[in-house]
Amino acid sequence: MQDLISVEDLSRGEIENLFSTVDHLRRTPDVFRHALAGRVVCTLFFEPSTRTRLGFEAAAHRLGARVLSVSDMRNTRLELGESLLDTTRMVGFYCDAVVARHVEDGVMHRIKETVRVPLINAGEGQIRHPSQTLIDLYTLHEHFGAIDNLHVGIAGGIRYSRAAKSLIAGLRKFSNIRLHLVDAVQEMDEGTEFPRELGELNGVPALEYSSMKEMIGHVDVVYVVRVQQEKFTDPAAYQRQLNKCRLHRALLSRASPSLVVMHCLPRADELDTDIDDTPQNKYFQQARHGVVVRSAVLLRCLDADSRRGAFGRGKSW
């Protein structure tokens, strides 16, 4: 039994072993059709989700597990005053693994104290999103053949994005990565410096730029994250920050032809749809990897034997 609370809990070797499982799943999906037969996976989302919840549920179904889903907390006894930890304790009695998302930083360690089955963090506060990070790293691994030695650019509301911060933590597992940043700040943080410790990779500080236009010619990959419009009270302040980070097709002329564009989605105005039909677009492939990477996570956390029998043929991942 293995939890997945943070990508920081994984070694580089464990990440690469998971990539091998993903490759195996993609090559021979039928081998895994009943790998989790008889298991029950519960998705417990205290915060809205589309891709992550459906990705885990699709993964569980494709591996032969049954799924219990609580997608709307208004349908639970939390509305009548039951504590979060009593709720998670009860859920842990009913299943073989809990996949949970919550808006509060640090809550997964508290939840883990209440459940005796594997706990998978499906997004927590502004810090951790390990399954998304594994999807991101796998997408880089598949495209470049290796993650070492890449110049990785991240643009958007980085200091507020759990996907961005979790990705940076994952990149620290690899060698000679250079991080390049365009930081979009909310009104309360205008004029403040980007937290050095957040962008530092193995003792090397990130390179900061004033705009996407300035950064794009220096990187192998651009990872775009949302500029969180709902956090702004001044539309002009939002537009200033968006303009720094927005990626559109005209900017691709300043980039290497081999540039890769990624985004954890959902997107807004920070990533134009005119990038969609370019060869640089890897964000839809990134999203497509969500089910198979989360399948590998479930197999790892449940110590499943992938050699269980399978019947019939299904579509490829």
N, C-alpha and C positions, 0 to 999 in steps of 0.2 A: 504494500500500500504506500503510495507516494502522493503528497500534496503538490500543488503548483501555486504558490503564493506570490512569488516574485521571480523574474528572470535572473536576479542576482543570486538565487539559490542554486542555479544550475552551473555546472562547469562547462567549459568549452567542449569537452569530450561528450558530455551528456547532450548538449545541443546538437552536436554533429551526429550522435547516435539517433536522435530523434529525426534528423534530416534523412538518415538512411531508412528509417521506418516509413517516412513520407514517400520516399522514392519507391519502396517496396509496395506500399498501398497503391500508388499511381500505376505501377507496372502490372500488378496482379490483384486487382480489387476483389476478385472472387474468393481469394484465400481468406479474406477477413470478414466475409458476409455474416458469419455467425460467431465471430471472435468474442462478442459480449452477450451471447445468447443467455437468457436467464438473469441478466443484470438489470437493475433499475437506476437510471440517472435522473436526478431532480435538478431543474434549472430554477433558481430562486433569484429574481431580479428586483431589487429595491430601487432601481433606476431604469428609465426606458432604454430599450435596445432593439435593434433590428438585426444587423449582421451577426453580432456575437451570439445572441440567444438562438437565432435560427441556425447559425453555423454549428453550434454545439448540439442542438437537437437533431439536425440532419445527420451529423457525424454519428451520434448515438444510434439513430435508426439504421443507418447504413452498416453499422457493426452488429446489428441484431439485438440491441438493447431496447428496453421500454423506457419511455420518458414521462416523468411527471413534471408539469410546468406551472409555475406561479409567475405570471407576467404582469399582474396588476395587484399591487399590495392592498388595494381597497377591498379586495375579496378575501382578506385574511383577518385574523383577530387582532392584528396590530391596530386596526381602526377602533378596537374596543379597549385598547390599553395594554395588550400583551407586549412584553418586552421583545426586542430584537433577538436576544440570545435564547429566550424560551422558544420563539418561533423556529430558529435554526436548530435548536436541540431536537424538537419534534420532527422536523424534516429529516434530520440525520437518522432517525429510527426507521424511516420508511424506504430508504434507498441504499444503493451501494456506492454512490458518489454524489456530491453536491457541487453544482456549478453556480457561483453566486456573484452578483454585482451590487455595489453599494456606493453611495456618494461620499462616504466618510473615509478619510485617510486612516490607515492603521486598523480598520475594523476586522480585516480578515484574520488577524492573529487572535482577536477576541472570539470570533465565530469558531475558529479551530478548537478552542477550548471546550466547545459544546458538542462537537460532532466526532464520532469515532470511525468515520469513513473518509476517503480521500476528499479534500476540498480543493476546488479549482477556482482561482481568482479570475473572474470574467470582467474585471475593471473595478478599480477602487480609488475613489477620490481623485486627486490630481497627480498621483504618483505612479501607480502600478497598473499595467495591462499586459501581463506576460504572454497570453496566447496571441495577441496582436503582434507583439514583438517577435515571436517565433515565426509568424507569417511573414513579417517584414524581412527578417534575416534569411528565411528560406528563399524568398523572392530574389534577394541579392545573390545568394549562393547559387541559385539556378541560373541566373542570367550571366553572372561574371565567372562562375566556376569556383570562386573563392571570395571571402569577405576581407581578408587581409589586404592592406595597402590601398584601400579605396579612399577617395576624397568624397565625403558625404556632406551634402548641404541640407540644412533643415530651415524652413521659412514659415513664419506664422506666429501664433500665440504660444511659443514654445514653453515658457515658464508656467503656463496654465494647462498644458496638454499632457495628460497621462501617457498617451501614445508616444509623444515625442520624448518625454523623460524616460519612459521605459525602454524605448529604442536606444537612447544614449547609453543606458545601463547595459543593454545587450551588446552594444558595440565594444564596450570595455573588455569583453571576453576575447577579442581578436587583436591582431598585431598591426601596428603601423597604420591605424586609421587616423585620418585628419578630418576634424569636424569644422564645418563652415556654417555660420548662422546669420539669418536675418530675423531679428527679434521684434515682434509686434507686441506692444505693451498696452495694457488698459490705462484708462485716464489716471487712476491713482498711482500708477508706476511711471508715468511719463517723466523723463529726466533721470531715471535711476539706471544704474549699470546692470547688465546681465549677470546673474550670479556665477562667478568664476567656477565654483566647484561643480555646478550643474553641467557645464560644457567641457570640463577637463576630461581628457581621455588618457589614462595611464601617465599622468604627469604633464601632458601636453595641452596647453590651453586652446580653446576654440578660436578660430579666426572669425571676426565679426565684420559685417558689411551693412551699409546703410540701405541697400535695396537689393531686390532680386536681380535687377539689371547689372548691378556691380558684381554679384556673386556668381552668376550662372556660368561664366566662362572658366571657372576654376574647379569645377566639381564633376565627378563621375555620375552622381545621382542627386536629384533634388527631391526631398521628401517634404511635401507641402502639408501643413496643418491649418485648421480653421483659425481665422481671426474672429473671436467670439463676439459677434455683433450684439448679442443680448446682454452683454456685460457693460456696454457703453450707454451713457446718457446723452452724450453729445454726438450727433451724427457726423459732424465735421472731424472730430477726433477719430472716430471709427474709419472714416474715409482716408485719413492720413496714414493710419496704420495698414489698412488694406492695400493702399497704393504701393507701399514698400515691398509687400510680399506677393502681390498678384502675379501669377504666371499665365501668360498668353502666348499664342503662336509666334508672334513677331519676335519675341525674346529668344526663341529657339535658334535663330540665326547667329546669336552670340555664343552659342554653346557648342561643345564637341558633338559631332554626329552620333557618337555612341552614348550620349547622355540618356539616362533613365529617369523618368518622372514617376513618383509614387505619392500616394495619398491614402490614409487609412479610411477615409469616407465616414460620414457624409460630407460632401463638399458644398461650398457656397461660392461666393464671387472670387475667392482667392485662387481658384483653378478654373480657367475658362474651358468651356466645352469644345473650343476649337483645337484643343490638344488631343481630343479623343481619337481622331483618325490619323494620328501621327505614329511613326514607329517608336517614338520616345515613350508613349503611353504604356506603362506597366501597372497602373493602378487597378484596372479591371482584372488582369491576371493575378495581381496581388489578392484581390477580393476572392477570386475563384479558388485560390489556395486555402481559403479559410476553412472549408469543410475537411479537407484531407489533413491539414496540419492539426486541427482540433481532434480529428480521429486519432492521430498519433499520440496526442496528449492524453486522451481517454485511455488508450491502450497502455501507455506508460503508467498512469495513475492507478489503474486497476490491475496492473501486473498481468495483463491478458496474454494468453497463449495464442499467437497469431497462426498456429498450425492447425487450429480446429477446422473441422470439415466445412465445406461450403457446397451449395447446391445451385445449379443453374448459373446463368451469366447475367450480369447487370451492366449498366452503362459505365464507361470509364469515369474516373474522378475529374 
